[in-house]
Each structure stands twice: as C-alpha cells, then as structure tokens.
C-alpha cells in the first residue's frame, strides 16, 4: 500500500494546469494580512494580485486574518478601515490627502471610527463577488453566497447572503455546531487530515468524532 502524501501548503499554484488558483499563505507578503495554510483564491485574470486588487484601503493598523482551508471565489474583496471618511461636516471629501496646503488639516482625518481587525474563521467558503466590510467576524464553517455584501458578523456554520447579507440558516443544529467546534478538524496534524479526507468531506459529525478519537489515540 502506497503511503499517504499530504498536499503541499507551500506551493503557490496547487492545481496543475490551473494558474488561476493560488494558495494565499505563500503569496501574501503584507504583515497586516495573516492567512492559514491551504486557503486559496481563484481568479482567471491575476490571482497573484490579491493583496492589491482584493484587499482595499488597507493602510493599517488593523489586520485581515483568514483561517485555514478557506475557499475564496473570484472577486472576493475585503474593504478595510482606510476607506472611512468623515460624515459629520458638510463634505465627506478627504481634502488633506490631496496635498498642498490642504495637508495642513490632516488632523481632520485622524480618530475616524475603526471597527478593528477583519477576521475569517477556518473552512469558510466565499462565493463569487463577495464584499466584506471592515471589522466583520465570519465564523468557522460559514458559507457566504455569491454577490453578498457582508456588513455584520456571521456565526459559525452560518449561511449568509444578500446585500446587506443576512443569515439564511445554519448548516447544523446548535448541538452539532458545538461538537464540530470542539473537534476543530482544521487543527489536526496534516497527516491525520490526509487519512480522513473522506470523513471530513462527506461523513457525519459522529464519523468525524470517531476520526478524532483515532487521532487522539495515535492511529488512523
């Protein structure tokens, strides 16, 4: 029997003949972006431009954090806090950023509301053209429907869609969600994930618990 070989998380293009798919962890260079292993982005134009085309207005200090095993469809974009403008005066235009003597008034742009880090859990699936607004938390195992604009938090294993996105339903009962979160299969050693791919993809929660017991016992 041939030994099981895990996928390589350091390969930029994991799918032979498909340059449109990139693993984000080996691609991302910004210290303001954290991505877990095996999370990928798919784009027929230039997926390697993810940091500049898909993470917008990211001047810091807030971070974009994406967990492991996330699937990002073409055109998924994260709007960061740098997109904010003043709204308490007659004009929202950011005059100080344009230079000249206008820059003397840069204090008018400090202290704008900041919603903090944008955090995506593990095993999240984003459909085509999703937009995520600043400071949103998207839970583990969530699914975000095509074209959605996510303006508020999405719970673990929730399915959200629309503009603004609303929770459509959860994928599992509250009891099973708790069991899945306790299992946290995405944190298993990659060798054990490799041994239990079929269970992770198509098994029941009980099957996954049995696989976790095997992991804890040192078997497969």
Secondary structure as GFF3:
##gff-version 3
##sequence-region A 1 220
A	DSSP	beta_strand	21	23	.	.	.	ID=ss1
A	DSSP	beta_strand	33	35	.	.	.	ID=ss2
A	DSSP	beta_strand	40	42	.	.	.	ID=ss3
A	DSSP	three_ten_helix	47	49	.	.	.	ID=ss4
A	DSSP	alpha_helix	50	53	.	.	.	ID=ss5
A	DSSP	beta_strand	55	56	.	.	.	ID=ss6
A	DSSP	beta_strand	64	66	.	.	.	ID=ss7
A	DSSP	beta_strand	71	72	.	.	.	ID=ss8
A	DSSP	beta_strand	77	79	.	.	.	ID=ss9
A	DSSP	three_ten_helix	81	83	.	.	.	ID=ss10
A	DSSP	three_ten_helix	95	98	.	.	.	ID=ss11
A	DSSP	three_ten_helix	100	109	.	.	.	ID=ss12
A	DSSP	beta_strand	118	120	.	.	.	ID=ss13
A	DSSP	beta_strand	125	126	.	.	.	ID=ss14
A	DSSP	beta_strand	131	132	.	.	.	ID=ss15
A	DSSP	beta_strand	137	138	.	.	.	ID=ss16
A	DSSP	beta_strand	143	144	.	.	.	ID=ss17
A	DSSP	beta_strand	149	150	.	.	.	ID=ss18
A	DSSP	beta_strand	158	162	.	.	.	ID=ss19
A	DSSP	beta_strand	165	170	.	.	.	ID=ss20
A	DSSP	alpha_helix	174	183	.	.	.	ID=ss21
A	DSSP	three_ten_helix	185	187	.	.	.	ID=ss22
A	DSSP	alpha_helix	190	195	.	.	.	ID=ss23
A	DSSP	alpha_helix	197	202	.	.	.	ID=ss24
A	DSSP	alpha_helix	205	216	.	.	.	ID=ss25
###
